[in-house]
Amino acid sequence: MKVYRILVPLMIFFLASCGQEEKKASDLLKRAEASFQAANYSEAKLRIDSIRNLYPKVFDVRRKAIGLMQQVELKEQQNSLAYLDSMMAVKQTALDSVKGAYVFEKDTAYQEIGNYFYPTQIVEKNIGRTFLRASVNEMGEMSITSIYCAGGSLNHTSVKVSSSDAFAQTPTSPDMYVTTDLGRTIEKADYKLGADGGVIGFIIANKDAKSLKLEFIGDRSYRTVMYSPDIKAIVEVSKLAQILSSMEEIRKEQKEANLKIQFLNKKIAENAAEVN
């Protein structure tokens, strides 16, 4: 009889406590829904997290909170995608306004991705010349190519660019190759932006220079001069690379946002099916 007298009050207290927790959780969910409707998504997510942390046993309210969280995240991704679409439109306009100043080359027989060059550095205008040529592919990946054809075998794998008081030098190129043109041996080595030892950045920093010293380094060294037309070509290609690389980054973020939207729509549909 004494046990009964103890258990009954405890059960009443427990049920009352559960009822209070459910009411508090429901009130918090209502505030989260209000935040969502007001497009205050950060606040809505904080309140939903509070429901999860403070009321782990109020299962019905937690289930509704999870559904609301999916709605919040979906809206955030939709907004993000709309912003990315607008940014892509801006970048596309910028690209359309300048790409006519470059030469685009793509051999569909063996190239999946084409390359842009500055007009002064196309092959036809530089036969037999030793120089640095800049290019950027459609994905915004910029590189410079050191082209040596001054006679004799150099087997160069690096280049050094210098002014009167500073210099930059590429690391050893992993892409050195030899071609021939009308019996003349031509050595070429590629250096991608970011793995060029800061040479591209150095040239851009000295864009107003009339000339820079250029050294090809291999079994022996060959020194020449880079004049303003080649300096300008590298600077201008870097500007195009910035536009193209930012567009490629936006495409990646658009793809990610679309995948998240597909996933959230699927989860929301599954939840709706369970309720019905």
Backbone as CSV, one residue per row, in Angstrom:
resi,resn,N_x,N_y,N_z,CA_x,CA_y,CA_z,C_x,C_y,C_z
1,MET,0.844,-1.198,0.000,0.000,0.000,0.000,0.875,1.242,0.000
2,LYS,2.003,1.171,0.766,2.903,2.307,0.802,3.564,2.525,-0.555
3,VAL,3.930,1.424,-1.247,4.540,1.510,-2.581,3.585,2.190,-3.546
4,TYR,2.308,1.831,-3.475,1.285,2.411,-4.350,1.192,3.923,-4.123
5,ARG,1.219,4.290,-2.844,1.117,5.720,-2.519,2.322,6.508,-3.043
6,ILE,3.467,5.838,-3.155,4.672,6.505,-3.665,4.653,6.581,-5.201
7,LEU,4.268,5.475,-5.847,4.323,5.395,-7.305,3.329,6.313,-7.990
8,VAL,2.124,6.408,-7.423,1.093,7.226,-8.081,1.523,8.676,-8.220
9,PRO,1.995,9.323,-7.171,2.455,10.704,-7.321,3.607,10.848,-8.304
10,LEU,4.514,9.830,-8.284,5.639,9.885,-9.223,5.163,9.818,-10.669
11,MET,4.189,8.953,-10.932,3.653,8.833,-12.292,2.963,10.117,-12.715
12,ILE,2.212,10.719,-11.776,1.527,11.977,-12.078,2.554,13.072,-12.392
13,PHE,3.625,13.114,-11.580,4.684,14.104,-11.795,5.369,13.888,-13.142
14,PHE,5.621,12.599,-13.463,6.286,12.266,-14.730,5.440,12.678,-15.922
15,LEU,4.124,12.368,-15.857,3.228,12.727,-16.961,3.105,14.233,-17.114
16,ALA,3.053,14.923,-15.972,2.968,16.381,-16.014,4.229,16.976,-16.609
17,SER,5.383,16.391,-16.231,6.670,16.866,-16.752,6.758,16.665,-18.255
18,CYS,6.291,15.484,-18.703,6.290,15.202,-20.144,5.394,16.182,-20.885
19,GLY,4.249,16.486,-20.295,3.330,17.424,-20.923,3.937,18.815,-21.025
20,GLN,4.659,19.221,-19.991,5.311,20.524,-20.012,6.416,20.576,-21.072
21,GLU,7.186,19.503,-21.176,8.256,19.454,-22.178,7.677,19.518,-23.593
22,GLU,6.575,18.794,-23.814,5.949,18.809,-25.142,5.439,20.204,-25.487
23,LYS,4.867,20.902,-24.471,4.366,22.251,-24.702,5.516,23.205,-25.029
24,LYS,6.597,23.097,-24.265,7.754,23.965,-24.515,8.362,23.685,-25.888
25,ALA,8.448,22.409,-26.242,9.001,22.036,-27.534,8.108,22.529,-28.666
26,SER,6.783,22.406,-28.485,5.832,22.867,-29.500,5.902,24.379,-29.675
27,ASP,6.029,25.093,-28.570,6.158,26.560,-28.639,7.439,26.950,-29.383
28,LEU,8.514,26.230,-29.103,9.785,26.515,-29.776,9.693,26.202,-31.269
29,LEU,8.970,25.146,-31.599,8.772,24.796,-33.004,7.969,25.880,-33.721
30,LYS,6.938,26.424,-33.035,6.154,27.506,-33.628,7.028,28.730,-33.908
31,ARG,7.938,29.024,-32.977,8.832,30.167,-33.183,9.799,29.890,-34.335
32,ALA,10.227,28.647,-34.453,11.104,28.276,-35.568,10.372,28.415,-36.896
33,GLU,9.116,28.010,-36.927,8.303,28.139,-38.144,8.106,29.611,-38.511
34,ALA,7.906,30.452,-37.479,7.748,31.889,-37.723,9.028,32.483,-38.299
35,SER,10.171,32.044,-37.784,11.456,32.514,-38.308,11.630,32.082,-39.758
36,PHE,11.218,30.861,-40.047,11.307,30.345,-41.425,10.444,31.176,-42.364
37,GLN,9.220,31.461,-41.952,8.318,32.251,-42.776,8.851,33.668,-42.989
38,ALA,9.592,34.172,-42.005,10.167,35.518,-42.116,11.506,35.508,-42.855
39,ALA,11.875,34.334,-43.378,13.135,34.161,-44.118,14.364,34.375,-43.243
40,ASN,14.191,34.209,-41.937,15.318,34.275,-41.013,15.789,32.840,-40.765
41,TYR,16.529,32.321,-41.725,16.848,30.904,-41.721,17.857,30.529,-40.634
42,SER,18.790,31.404,-40.339,19.768,31.107,-39.284,19.071,30.966,-37.936
43,GLU,18.134,31.875,-37.664,17.398,31.817,-36.400,16.522,30.564,-36.338
44,ALA,15.892,30.223,-37.452,15.057,29.017,-37.500,15.884,27.775,-37.197
45,LYS,17.089,27.698,-37.756,17.946,26.535,-37.539,18.419,26.455,-36.088
46,LEU,18.691,27.601,-35.485,19.098,27.607,-34.080,17.979,27.084,-33.175
47,ARG,16.749,27.489,-33.466,15.616,27.032,-32.661,15.336,25.550,-32.875
48,ILE,15.506,25.083,-34.082,15.329,23.646,-34.344,16.397,22.844,-33.610
49,ASP,17.631,23.340,-33.618,18.707,22.666,-32.879,18.413,22.640,-31.382
50,SER,17.780,23.701,-30.889,17.422,23.738,-29.469,16.405,22.664,-29.133
51,ILE,15.455,22.426,-30.031,14.471,21.357,-29.823,15.172,20.006,-29.724
52,ARG,16.122,19.785,-30.622,16.852,18.515,-30.620,17.638,18.327,-29.322
53,ASN,18.264,19.399,-28.856,19.134,19.298,-27.682,18.366,19.285,-26.360
54,LEU,17.303,20.096,-26.294,16.602,20.254,-25.011,15.486,19.248,-24.799
55,TYR,14.907,18.762,-25.884,13.736,17.887,-25.744,13.910,16.616,-26.575
56,PRO,14.906,15.793,-26.224,15.204,14.592,-27.022,14.109,13.534,-27.000
57,LYS,13.193,13.586,-26.004,12.170,12.546,-25.878,10.803,12.970,-26.416
58,VAL,10.704,14.203,-26.889,9.429,14.668,-27.462,9.464,14.316,-28.947
59,PHE,9.198,13.059,-29.244,9.470,12.508,-30.566,8.616,13.129,-31.671
60,ASP,7.378,13.396,-31.427,6.505,13.937,-32.469,6.962,15.335,-32.873
61,VAL,7.287,16.149,-31.884,7.758,17.507,-32.183,9.125,17.447,-32.868
62,ARG,9.996,16.547,-32.427,11.314,16.386,-33.062,11.172,15.990,-34.522
63,ARG,10.226,15.098,-34.813,10.012,14.684,-36.214,9.581,15.878,-37.065
64,LYS,8.676,16.700,-36.521,8.245,17.889,-37.250,9.396,18.884,-37.413
65,ALA,10.233,18.967,-36.392,11.384,19.873,-36.451,12.372,19.439,-37.531
66,ILE,12.561,18.127,-37.652,13.450,17.610,-38.699,12.898,17.968,-40.080
67,GLY,11.583,17.821,-40.239,10.947,18.192,-41.508,11.110,19.675,-41.802
68,LEU,10.987,20.507,-40.763,11.158,21.948,-40.944,12.605,22.271,-41.308
69,MET,13.550,21.582,-40.688,14.956,21.793,-41.002,15.231,21.498,-42.471
70,GLN,14.623,20.465,-42.995,14.788,20.144,-44.412,14.227,21.256,-45.300
71,GLN,13.120,21.829,-44.890,12.530,22.942,-45.636,13.453,24.161,-45.599
72,VAL,14.028,24.426,-44.429,14.951,25.550,-44.286,16.171,25.357,-45.190
73,GLU,16.748,24.165,-45.124,17.944,23.891,-45.919,17.639,23.936,-47.405
74,LEU,16.467,23.479,-47.794,16.058,23.546,-49.202,15.979,24.994,-49.663
75,LYS,15.364,25.829,-48.848,15.234,27.245,-49.215,16.599,27.906,-49.310
76,GLU,17.483,27.573,-48.403,18.831,28.137,-48.432,19.551,27.741,-49.723
77,GLN,19.430,26.488,-50.105,20.084,26.026,-51.329,19.468,26.669,-52.573
78,GLN,18.160,26.850,-52.563,17.503,27.511,-53.693,17.961,28.957,-53.819
79,ASN,18.086,29.635,-52.695,18.585,31.009,-52.705,20.031,31.066,-53.176
80,SER,20.816,30.112,-52.708,22.217,30.052,-53.105,22.337,29.826,-54.612
81,LEU,21.505,28.934,-55.134,21.541,28.645,-56.570,21.122,29.868,-57.381
82,ALA,20.119,30.587,-56.906,19.688,31.801,-57.599,20.815,32.832,-57.634
83,TYR,21.537,32.956,-56.526,22.668,33.887,-56.467,23.771,33.449,-57.426
84,LEU,24.085,32.154,-57.435,25.118,31.642,-58.331,24.740,31.857,-59.792
85,ASP,23.464,31.671,-60.111,22.992,31.901,-61.481,23.188,33.358,-61.886
86,SER,22.913,34.270,-60.960,23.085,35.691,-61.265,24.561,36.037,-61.442
87,MET,25.419,35.428,-60.611,26.854,35.666,-60.734,27.398,35.103,-62.040
88,MET,26.892,33.955,-62.449,27.314,33.369,-63.716,26.934,34.277,-64.881
89,ALA,25.757,34.874,-64.802,25.328,35.798,-65.855,26.262,36.998,-65.948
90,VAL,26.702,37.498,-64.790,27.640,38.632,-64.758,28.976,38.239,-65.381
91,LYS,29.474,37.073,-64.996,30.750,36.605,-65.532,30.657,36.314,-67.029
92,GLN,29.523,35.767,-67.461,29.346,35.485,-68.885,29.362,36.780,-69.700
93,THR,28.746,37.820,-69.170,28.758,39.122,-69.833,30.184,39.658,-69.925
94,ALA,30.941,39.499,-68.838,32.334,39.943,-68.827,33.152,39.163,-69.850
95,LEU,32.916,37.851,-69.933,33.634,37.018,-70.897,33.287,37.422,-72.324
96,ASP,32.009,37.603,-72.592,31.574,37.974,-73.943,32.175,39.308,-74.386
97,SER,32.427,40.189,-73.419,32.936,41.522,-73.759,34.431,41.516,-74.089
98,VAL,35.162,40.465,-73.677,36.617,40.475,-73.893,37.136,39.321,-74.748
99,LYS,36.384,38.245,-74.875,36.961,37.060,-75.530,37.284,37.290,-77.002
100,GLY,36.665,38.292,-77.609,36.990,38.608,-78.998,38.392,39.134,-79.178
101,ALA,39.032,39.528,-78.076,40.399,40.046,-78.142,41.433,38.926,-78.093
102,TYR,40.972,37.671,-78.008,41.868,36.521,-77.919,41.610,35.566,-79.083
103,VAL,42.572,34.710,-79.320,42.443,33.677,-80.350,42.146,32.356,-79.656
104,PHE,41.068,31.702,-80.077,40.687,30.419,-79.486,41.067,29.300,-80.442
105,GLU,41.759,28.298,-79.905,42.193,27.163,-80.715,41.734,25.860,-80.076
106,LYS,41.154,25.012,-80.912,40.714,23.697,-80.433,40.620,22.743,-81.608
107,ASP,41.414,21.696,-81.541,41.361,20.646,-82.553,40.464,19.536,-82.014
108,THR,39.254,19.466,-82.513,38.271,18.513,-81.985,38.676,17.060,-82.209
109,ALA,39.678,16.841,-83.050,40.122,15.467,-83.318,40.839,14.875,-82.109
110,TYR,41.506,15.732,-81.315,42.227,15.195,-80.160,42.119,16.061,-78.904
111,GLN,41.414,17.171,-78.984,41.274,18.049,-77.819,39.834,18.105,-77.337
112,GLU,39.634,17.856,-76.060,38.314,18.032,-75.458,38.135,19.455,-74.943
113,ILE,39.252,20.087,-74.603,39.230,21.439,-74.057,40.109,22.334,-74.911
114,GLY,39.561,23.470,-75.347,40.309,24.400,-76.169,41.113,25.388,-75.344
115,ASN,41.964,26.165,-76.006,42.836,27.128,-75.338,42.726,28.504,-75.984
116,TYR,42.878,29.528,-75.151,42.912,30.908,-75.610,44.350,31.416,-75.590
117,PHE,44.707,32.180,-76.630,46.024,32.818,-76.717,45.832,34.303,-77.030
118,TYR,46.834,35.095,-76.676,46.807,36.491,-77.092,47.267,36.542,-78.541
119,PRO,46.659,37.374,-79.382,46.940,37.352,-80.828,48.413,37.488,-81.201
120,THR,49.177,38.253,-80.432,50.590,38.444,-80.777,51.422,37.191,-80.562
121,GLN,50.853,36.167,-79.884,51.641,34.977,-79.552,51.174,33.711,-80.264
122,ILE,50.324,33.855,-81.268,49.907,32.653,-82.001,51.092,32.102,-82.783
123,VAL,51.051,30.815,-83.086,52.185,30.125,-83.705,52.609,30.792,-85.009
124,GLU,51.653,31.151,-85.835,51.959,31.688,-87.154,52.812,32.944,-87.097
125,LYS,52.687,33.717,-86.021,53.431,34.969,-85.906,54.755,34.814,-85.159
126,ASN,55.070,33.594,-84.724,56.243,33.410,-83.869,57.121,32.244,-84.291
127,ILE,57.097,31.907,-85.561,57.923,30.804,-86.062,59.399,31.156,-85.920
128,GLY,60.143,30.247,-85.314,61.574,30.450,-85.159,61.953,31.376,-84.025
129,ARG,61.019,31.703,-83.140,61.317,32.644,-82.052,61.403,31.916,-80.712
130,THR,62.347,32.333,-79.890,62.506,31.808,-78.542,61.857,32.792,-77.578
131,PHE,60.845,32.315,-76.825,60.081,33.236,-75.977,59.208,32.469,-74.992
132,LEU,58.484,33.211,-74.142,57.492,32.640,-73.231,56.111,32.924,-73.791
133,ARG,55.304,31.874,-73.936,53.941,32.031,-74.470,52.927,31.685,-73.386
134,ALA,51.900,32.510,-73.285,50.848,32.289,-72.289,49.609,31.704,-72.940
135,SER,48.901,30.869,-72.197,47.630,30.327,-72.673,46.733,30.051,-71.487
136,VAL,45.429,29.970,-71.738,44.472,29.585,-70.702,43.417,28.716,-71.362
137,ASN,43.075,27.599,-70.717,42.070,26.731,-71.317,40.663,27.171,-70.912
138,GLU,39.672,26.500,-71.450,38.281,26.890,-71.222,37.861,26.787,-69.762
139,MET,38.606,26.020,-68.983,38.290,25.854,-67.561,38.994,26.890,-66.690
140,GLY,39.745,27.786,-67.333,40.413,28.839,-66.592,41.780,28.461,-66.056
141,GLU,42.350,27.351,-66.516,43.673,26.914,-66.071,44.729,27.569,-66.945
142,MET,45.488,28.475,-66.366,46.503,29.221,-67.103,47.858,28.547,-67.001
143,SER,48.633,28.672,-68.052,50.001,28.164,-68.032,50.865,29.012,-68.960
144,ILE,52.164,28.921,-68.768,53.102,29.524,-69.702,53.949,28.404,-70.289
145,THR,54.366,28.597,-71.519,55.204,27.619,-72.208,56.488,28.300,-72.639
146,SER,57.605,27.742,-72.219,58.899,28.267,-72.679,59.252,27.556,-73.977
147,ILE,59.471,28.336,-75.017,59.751,27.797,-76.353,61.170,28.203,-76.748
148,TYR,62.012,27.215,-76.937,63.416,27.463,-77.289,63.719,26.875,-78.660
149,CYS,64.202,27.707,-79.560,64.613,27.221,-80.887,65.762,28.085,-81.421
150,ALA,66.715,28.400,-80.517,67.832,29.275,-80.887,69.050,28.504,-81.377
151,GLY,68.881,27.211,-81.585,69.980,26.407,-82.104,70.656,25.569,-81.046
152,GLY,70.974,24.330,-81.411,71.626,23.432,-80.474,70.642,22.837,-79.487
153,SER,71.095,21.799,-78.813,70.257,21.126,-77.822,70.502,21.734,-76.447
154,LEU,69.427,22.167,-75.834,69.507,22.790,-74.512,68.907,21.885,-73.434
155,ASN,67.874,21.117,-73.823,67.143,20.258,-72.881,66.707,21.048,-71.648
156,HIS,66.159,22.216,-71.895,65.796,23.083,-70.774,64.524,22.579,-70.093
157,THR,64.477,22.739,-68.781,63.299,22.335,-67.995,62.869,23.427,-67.029
158,SER,63.476,24.602,-67.138,63.148,25.691,-66.227,63.459,27.022,-66.895
159,VAL,62.790,28.072,-66.444,63.089,29.416,-66.936,63.166,30.371,-65.750
160,LYS,63.964,31.416,-65.938,64.148,32.444,-64.914,63.867,33.795,-65.534
161,VAL,63.034,34.573,-64.886,62.703,35.914,-65.351,63.190,36.896,-64.301
162,SER,63.899,37.948,-64.732,64.454,38.866,-63.749,64.406,40.305,-64.222
163,SER,64.374,41.196,-63.250,64.515,42.628,-63.486,65.881,43.028,-62.940
164,SER,66.119,44.290,-62.760,67.428,44.730,-62.282,67.688,44.332,-60.834
165,ASP,66.606,44.122,-60.056,66.805,43.876,-58.622,66.034,42.679,-58.054
166,ALA,65.368,41.917,-58.900,64.596,40.768,-58.400,64.415,39.741,-59.520
167,PHE,63.988,38.536,-59.130,63.760,37.495,-60.136,62.766,36.467,-59.622
168,ALA,62.272,35.651,-60.534,61.444,34.485,-60.204,61.850,33.362,-61.141
169,GLN,61.839,32.146,-60.623,62.258,30.996,-61.428,61.292,29.849,-61.256
170,THR,60.978,29.204,-62.330,60.066,28.060,-62.266,60.783,26.854,-61.673
171,PRO,60.037,25.945,-61.067,60.624,24.647,-60.719,60.826,23.841,-62.004
172,THR,61.411,22.688,-61.872,61.608,21.828,-63.044,60.258,21.419,-63.619
173,SER,60.095,21.621,-64.898,58.819,21.299,-65.539,58.657,19.791,-65.702
174,PRO,57.470,19.273,-65.383,57.204,17.852,-65.625,56.774,17.593,-67.070
175,ASP,56.594,18.682,-67.827,56.084,18.562,-69.203,57.034,19.233,-70.183
176,MET,58.170,18.608,-70.419,59.123,19.098,-71.399,59.095,18.160,-72.603
177,TYR,59.035,18.714,-73.785,58.960,17.885,-74.981,59.649,18.594,-76.134
178,VAL,60.017,17.805,-77.137,60.762,18.314,-78.290,59.971,18.034,-79.558
179,THR,59.861,19.060,-80.408,59.211,18.910,-81.710,60.163,19.442,-82.778
180,THR,59.783,19.240,-84.012,60.582,19.770,-85.118,59.676,20.510,-86.087
181,ASP,60.241,21.515,-86.729,59.507,22.287,-87.735,60.471,22.646,-88.848
182,LEU,60.259,22.050,-90.018,61.133,22.262,-91.171,62.597,21.972,-90.826
183,GLY,62.797,20.891,-90.086,64.141,20.480,-89.715,64.713,21.192,-88.515
184,ARG,64.008,22.194,-87.994,64.495,22.920,-86.825,63.961,22.254,-85.561
185,THR,64.837,22.002,-84.587,64.432,21.415,-83.310,63.853,22.505,-82.410
186,ILE,62.709,22.196,-81.823,62.041,23.145,-80.946,61.786,22.469,-79.608
187,GLU,62.308,23.060,-78.533,62.067,22.552,-77.188,60.953,23.366,-76.529
188,LYS,60.069,22.649,-75.841,58.973,23.329,-75.153,58.826,22.743,-73.745
189,ALA,58.507,23.593,-72.805,58.248,23.148,-71.432,57.082,23.958,-70.882
190,ASP,56.161,23.279,-70.215,54.954,23.928,-69.693,55.043,24.121,-68.187
191,TYR,54.478,25.242,-67.716,54.439,25.563,-66.290,53.049,26.110,-65.964
192,LYS,52.308,25.389,-65.154,50.956,25.815,-64.802,50.994,26.873,-63.709
193,LEU,50.037,27.796,-63.782,49.897,28.805,-62.738,49.697,28.109,-61.393
194,GLY,50.469,28.518,-60.412,50.420,27.868,-59.099,51.544,26.879,-58.920
195,ALA,52.133,26.444,-60.050,53.295,25.548,-60.006,54.380,26.117,-60.914
196,ASP,54.413,27.439,-60.981,55.346,28.134,-61.877,56.411,28.917,-61.130
197,GLY,56.498,28.698,-59.809,57.509,29.399,-59.031,57.271,30.891,-58.910
198,GLY,56.057,31.320,-59.207,55.738,32.745,-59.108,56.150,33.564,-60.310
199,VAL,56.540,32.890,-61.395,56.997,33.611,-62.590,55.875,34.459,-63.204
200,ILE,54.684,33.877,-63.321,53.564,34.628,-63.898,53.260,35.858,-63.048
201,GLY,53.206,35.678,-61.745,52.956,36.802,-60.849,54.044,37.859,-60.942
202,PHE,55.288,37.430,-61.102,56.407,38.362,-61.232,56.263,39.202,-62.499
203,ILE,55.892,38.565,-63.586,55.714,39.289,-64.851,54.573,40.289,-64.731
204,ILE,53.472,39.869,-64.095,52.327,40.770,-63.912,52.732,41.963,-63.046
205,ALA,53.523,41.709,-62.011,53.971,42.794,-61.129,54.864,43.784,-61.865
206,ASN,55.504,43.315,-62.939,56.383,44.174,-63.742,55.765,44.481,-65.107
207,LYS,54.431,44.585,-65.133,53.723,44.766,-66.395,54.083,46.047,-67.139
208,ASP,54.577,47.039,-66.428,54.927,48.310,-67.065,56.374,48.368,-67.535
209,ALA,57.115,47.300,-67.311,58.514,47.275,-67.730,58.613,47.175,-69.255
210,LYS,59.602,47.832,-69.816,59.812,47.735,-71.263,60.414,46.398,-71.641
211,SER,61.139,45.808,-70.707,61.740,44.501,-70.966,62.129,43.837,-69.652
212,LEU,62.270,42.528,-69.702,62.754,41.729,-68.578,63.777,40.738,-69.112
213,LYS,64.700,40.317,-68.271,65.670,39.306,-68.676,65.021,37.930,-68.601
214,LEU,65.319,37.109,-69.584,64.734,35.763,-69.648,65.845,34.747,-69.857
215,GLU,65.888,33.741,-68.994,66.939,32.729,-69.074,66.323,31.332,-69.135
216,PHE,66.743,30.553,-70.114,66.331,29.161,-70.268,67.405,28.291,-69.630
217,ILE,67.011,27.398,-68.724,67.975,26.633,-67.943,67.808,25.141,-68.208
218,GLY,68.888,24.514,-68.645,68.886,23.080,-68.918,70.282,22.527,-68.749
219,ASP,70.764,21.777,-69.763,72.146,21.301,-69.723,73.107,22.486,-69.723
220,ARG,72.660,23.555,-70.290,73.360,24.835,-70.239,72.298,25.924,-70.197
221,SER,72.710,27.153,-70.116,71.760,28.258,-70.036,71.763,29.076,-71.328
222,TYR,70.614,29.628,-71.622,70.495,30.534,-72.765,69.762,31.784,-72.287
223,ARG,70.371,32.940,-72.512,69.801,34.199,-72.050,69.301,35.037,-73.221
224,THR,68.152,35.620,-73.001,67.562,36.511,-73.996,66.753,37.585,-73.253
225,VAL,65.926,38.305,-73.992,65.155,39.393,-73.396,63.675,39.219,-73.715
226,MET,62.848,39.455,-72.726,61.398,39.477,-72.932,60.971,40.939,-73.047
227,TYR,60.413,41.272,-74.206,60.015,42.657,-74.434,58.534,42.875,-74.093
228,SER,58.126,44.112,-74.105,56.786,44.496,-73.639,55.633,43.768,-74.330
229,PRO,55.707,43.452,-75.647,54.572,42.722,-76.249,54.305,41.367,-75.580
230,ASP,55.366,40.634,-75.222,55.180,39.348,-74.542,54.744,39.545,-73.095
231,ILE,55.254,40.588,-72.452,54.810,40.904,-71.089,53.315,41.198,-71.105
232,LYS,52.901,42.023,-72.062,51.477,42.375,-72.164,50.624,41.142,-72.438
233,ALA,51.097,40.258,-73.311,50.337,39.050,-73.653,50.068,38.213,-72.410
234,ILE,51.081,38.039,-71.566,50.918,37.242,-70.349,49.956,37.921,-69.381
235,VAL,50.063,39.243,-69.265,49.162,39.995,-68.382,47.716,39.872,-68.851
236,GLU,47.495,40.017,-70.157,46.134,39.967,-70.698,45.537,38.568,-70.587
237,VAL,46.334,37.541,-70.810,45.834,36.166,-70.667,45.463,35.894,-69.216
238,SER,46.220,36.468,-68.279,45.901,36.266,-66.859,44.555,36.876,-66.513
239,LYS,44.191,37.984,-67.153,42.888,38.611,-66.914,41.759,37.693,-67.386
240,LEU,41.955,37.097,-68.552,40.953,36.155,-69.060,40.875,34.927,-68.164
241,ALA,42.023,34.482,-67.659,42.059,33.308,-66.782,41.245,33.549,-65.516
242,GLN,41.294,34.765,-64.987,40.528,35.083,-63.781,39.032,34.939,-64.025
243,ILE,38.575,35.394,-65.184,37.147,35.279,-65.513,36.757,33.819,-65.691
244,LEU,37.541,33.084,-66.483,37.213,31.693,-66.783,37.293,30.802,-65.547
245,SER,38.290,31.034,-64.694,38.431,30.202,-63.494,37.296,30.470,-62.513
246,SER,36.862,31.737,-62.417,35.741,32.048,-61.522,34.452,31.427,-62.045
247,MET,34.288,31.381,-63.360,33.115,30.731,-63.949,33.131,29.235,-63.677
248,GLU,34.303,28.631,-63.743,34.420,27.197,-63.465,34.092,26.901,-62.007
249,GLU,34.514,27.779,-61.114,34.214,27.603,-59.693,32.712,27.735,-59.444
250,ILE,32.079,28.680,-60.129,30.628,28.847,-59.995,29.905,27.597,-60.497
251,ARG,30.376,27.033,-61.594,29.751,25.803,-62.132,29.815,24.675,-61.102
252,LYS,30.947,24.549,-60.435,31.093,23.501,-59.422,30.104,23.726,-58.276
253,GLU,29.968,24.987,-57.850,29.051,25.295,-56.755,27.602,25.120,-57.189
254,GLN,27.292,25.433,-58.447,25.943,25.198,-58.970,25.612,23.711,-58.959
255,LYS,26.558,22.904,-59.390,26.349,21.454,-59.411,26.104,20.924,-57.998
256,GLU,26.899,21.402,-57.048,26.747,20.972,-55.660,25.390,21.385,-55.093
257,ALA,24.975,22.625,-55.386,23.678,23.112,-54.898,22.538,22.297,-55.488
258,ASN,22.614,21.983,-56.776,21.560,21.191,-57.423,21.470,19.789,-56.834
259,LEU,22.625,19.189,-56.530,22.623,17.858,-55.915,21.976,17.899,-54.529
260,LYS,22.268,18.948,-53.754,21.674,19.086,-52.427,20.169,19.305,-52.521
261,ILE,19.742,20.083,-53.513,18.314,20.318,-53.711,17.600,19.020,-54.069
262,GLN,18.196,18.222,-54.944,17.604,16.935,-55.312,17.472,16.026,-54.092
263,PHE,18.526,15.998,-53.274,18.515,15.153,-52.073,17.433,15.607,-51.097
264,LEU,17.334,16.918,-50.856,16.349,17.437,-49.908,14.928,17.223,-50.409
265,ASN,14.705,17.430,-51.686,13.375,17.186,-52.244,12.970,15.717,-52.083
266,LYS,13.939,14.828,-52.243,13.670,13.399,-52.065,13.302,13.084,-50.624
267,LYS,14.050,13.647,-49.665,13.776,13.404,-48.257,12.432,13.993,-47.840
268,ILE,12.114,15.166,-48.344,10.826,15.798,-48.026,9.676,14.962,-48.567
269,ALA,9.838,14.445,-49.772,8.799,13.597,-50.376,8.635,12.296,-49.577
270,GLU,9.742,11.726,-49.118,9.675,10.498,-48.316,8.953,10.748,-46.987
271,ASN,9.246,11.872,-46.374,8.600,12.215,-45.105,7.098,12.404,-45.289
272,ALA,6.734,13.058,-46.405,5.318,13.288,-46.689,4.594,11.966,-46.907
273,ALA,5.256,11.028,-47.579,4.671,9.716,-47.835,4.458,8.942,-46.533
274,GLU,5.398,9.086,-45.585,5.279,8.398,-44.309,4.107,8.926,-43.499
275,VAL,3.917,10.252,-43.572,2.815,10.866,-42.826,1.469,10.427,-43.378
276,ASN,1.391,10.354,-44.708,0.122,9.941,-45.361,-0.060,8.423,-45.294
